[in-house]
């Protein structure tokens, strides 16, 4: 939280610091809306703090984010978010400026949503026996918002890059390419990942997934490609290209279950390619990454029924 508290106005930082100590480590989002109460979300529960955000607070925050230069934020304002040191992402809302029907920038910023990036080192370790046998298996992680999909994906990327000596037959480190379209997985600042990933990581930051996968295949020879939130038509073609090149894909998608996402047209097409070997279903719990089920290529559960909740 130090990086976040250093950029928010002092009055807002003081209100956050004054929150109960057992809640502070659980903070997921800080929503700063001009002329509205300060909102902090922890474990999915919203807390409205006794402070109304002022226009001056908004100006101070954007000046800190821009380092007093709006020119440096041109691309970020077009995308609608800024990634800051520590990998935290600040979403932006306000007056949208269009150019030819496309978003050119956001001006008169009135809302900021600071999403706290956290690592959960070791969270993916229980999955390793299911995801690796002589090689990493093509895997899709399925979960609703705030179930820990990206946190789980991040830790898998770290393990793949670092290796896993705890297995009876140690797993060596593999080359990992991350296509981080929304700067959420690696939390790059100026292209450099801010989180722990091991030595064999290459990141394409703020790059569209399908195009990024093809770029990595052509230029970086990864063993494993990591992508977040697949589900568009063009993603399917890129997945096939990667599989045909002998590259393992580990990805996430939004949903509650394999059965549910199989009904969506583009995801259905991807699943019917029959190349994804493991489906990990997550659910919301006290900690991110609660494993609800692990399914094989045919959709059959690999967990004992008694252990699935």
N, C-alpha and C positions, 0 to 999 in steps of 0.2 A: 504493500500500500504506500510505501514511501514515495515512489515515483508519482503516484496519483495525488497525494497530499501536497506535493511540491508544486503542482500546476494549478490546483483549484484555489480560488480566493480564500484568504485567511478565515473569514467568517464561516465559510462552508467547511473548511478543514477542521475548525474548532468544534462544530456541531457533530461531525463524524467521529472525531476523537472522543467526544463526550458520550458516545453510545456505550451501552454495557459491554464489558470486555469479552463476554462470551459470544456476542453477536459480531463484533468487528472482524474476526478471522473468517466469518462465513459470508461476508458481503460479496455479492455477485454483480450488482449494478448500482450506479449512482446517477440518478436522473436530475438534471439541473434545468429547470424551466423558468424563464423570466416571468415574474409576477405570480409565480405559483410556489407552493411549499416544496422544500427540498425532499426528495424521495430516495430512500435507500432500500434495496431488495437484498435479503439474505435468506438463502435456502427457499427461494420462491415466495417469501413473505414480505410484503411491502411495509416499510416504516416511514411515516411522514414526520419529519423532524420540525421542531418549532422555529422555522426560519423561512421567510419568503424571499426568493431569489430576486435580486434587483438587476436592472439593465446594466449597471456598473459592474456587477459580478460577471455578467456575460461578456462584457468588453474585456475585462481583465483575463478571463479564461481564454478567449480566442487569441488575445495578444501573447499569452504564454505559449499556446499551442503553435502559433505562427512565428514565435520568436520575434514579434513586432514587425513581421513582414508578410503581408497577405500573398505576395507573389510566390513565396515558397510553398504555399498551400494550394496552388492552382489545381493540380491533379486530384489532391485529396478532396477538395471542395466539389469537384465534379463527381467523385465517387460517393460522397456523402459520409465519409468517415476518415479519421486520422488515427494512425497507430503511433503510440508514444513509447518511450523507453520502458522496458519491462514487458513489452508485448501487449499492453493494454490498448483497447480500441475505444475511440471516442466517436460515437455516432452523432450526426448533425441534422438538424431540421430547421427550416426557415423559408424564406422566399426563394423559390427555384427560378433560375434564369435559363431560358431555352434558346437553342440555336439550331434552326432547321428541324425542330421537333425533338431534339435530343437535349439532355441536361448538359448545360455548359458550366454551371456553378450554382452554389447556394449562397445567397446574401441575406442580410438582416437575420442572422442566426438567433433563434429564440429557444431552442431546445438542444441539450447535450446529454447523451447517454454514455456514461463511462462503464464499459464492460471490463471487469477485473479478470485478467489472465492469470490462471493458476496452473502450476504443474502438480501432478500427482504421480511422483516417481514410483514405479513398481506396480501401478494400478493394472497394467496389462499382463503382468507375470502369470496369473492363473490361466490366461488364454493360450499361452505358448504351446502346451501339448496338443491343442486342437488346431493351431495355425501353422505348425511347422513339423514336417517329416521329410527329411532330406532336402527340402526347399520350403520357402514360404508359400502358403496357399493364397489364391485369389480370394479376397475377403471383403464383405460388405457389412458395415456396422449400421444398424437401424435404431433410431431413437427419436423421441419427441424433443422439443426444445428443453434445454437445461437437464438433460439426462446424462450428460458427460461424453457425448460422441466425440467432440474435438479433443477433449482431455484424454480420452482413451486412444484416439488416433495418434496424438502427439507422443504418448508413451510407447506405443507400438513402433513408431518411427525411431525413437531413441534406442529401443532394444535391438531393432534390425541393424541400425548403424553401429551400435556398440558391441553387439554379440551377447550371448547369454550363456556364461560358463556354468550356471547352476544345473543345467540339464545333465543327465547321465552321459550323454554324448554332447559335449559343449557345442553350441551354435556359433559359428564364426561371424564376424561383422560383414555385412553386405553394403554395397553402394545404394544409397537412397536418394531419389529425386522427389522433391515436394513441389506440387503446383498449388500455391497458396493464393487463390484468386481474391480472397477477402482479407488477406493478411491476418488470419486468425490462428492458423496452425503454428507457424514459426514466430509470428509477431515481429517481423523484420523492421528494423529502422535503418534506412539507407542501405537496404539489401542484406543486412547482417542479422541473423536470427538472434533474438534476445533470450531464448529459452534453451534448455539443455537437450542436445540431440546426438551427442557422440561425434566421432571424427569423420564419418563418411556421408555427410549430408550436403546436398546441393539444392538450393531453393530458387524457384521462379516466383518472385513476389508480385502480387497484384496482376497476375496474368490469367486470362481466361483458361478454364480447365482443358477443353479439348485442344486448343492451340498449344497450350503449355505442355501437355503430354507428348504431342508430336515433336515439339522443340527438344524436350529431354531425350526422346528416343534418338533423334538425329545427332544430338551434340554431346550428351553427357553419359551415355551408355550405362544407365542405372540398372541395378538388379531388381529393385523394387520401386514402384511409383506410388506416392501417397497423394490422394486428393480428397477434398471435402465437398459434401453436398452435390453428388451427381444426380442427374435426372433429366437432362435435356437430350434432344435427338442427336446432336453432334457429339455428345459424350459417348454414345454407343459405338460410333465408328472409331473414335480414338481408343476406346477400350479394346476393340478387336485388333487394331494395329499394334497395341502394346503386347497383347497376348501372343499374336503371331510372331512378334520379335523376341519372344521368350522372356518377357518381363512380367513380374508379379505385380498385381494391382491390389492396393488396400485402400478402401474408400468408405465414406459415410453417405447416408441419405436420411432425409427426414421422414419419420413414420413411427407407427406403434408396433408393427409386426411385419413379417415377410408376407403373410396373407394379404394385409392391407395394401402394401406398396405394389404387389403383383397386379393390382387392379388398375394402376395408373398407366396410361398408354406407353410413355417413353421408358419408364422403369420396367414395365412388363417386357418390352422389347429387349432391354439389357439382360433381364433375368432369363429370358427364353434363349439367349445365346448359349446358355448352359456352360458358361466358363467360370462362374463364381462358385467356389468350392465350400466356402463357409459364410454363414449368415449369423451375425451376433446381434441379438435383440437386447436393448438396454431399457431399463425403467428408472423412474425417479426414486431416489432413496436418500438417506441421511448424508451419503457421500456420493460423488459423481461416479458413473460407470458401473452401476449395479447391473449385473448380468442376469437377464430374465431367461434367456435360452440361447443355445448354440445349435444351429442346424447345418446339415450337410447339403451337398449339391442338390439332392432330391427333396429337400425341405423337411427331412426327418430330424427329430431332436437327438442331440448327442448327450444330453443330460438325463440323469435318472429322473423319472416323473416326481419322485418325492422331493427332489432338490429344486424343482422349478416352482417359483412363486409368482 
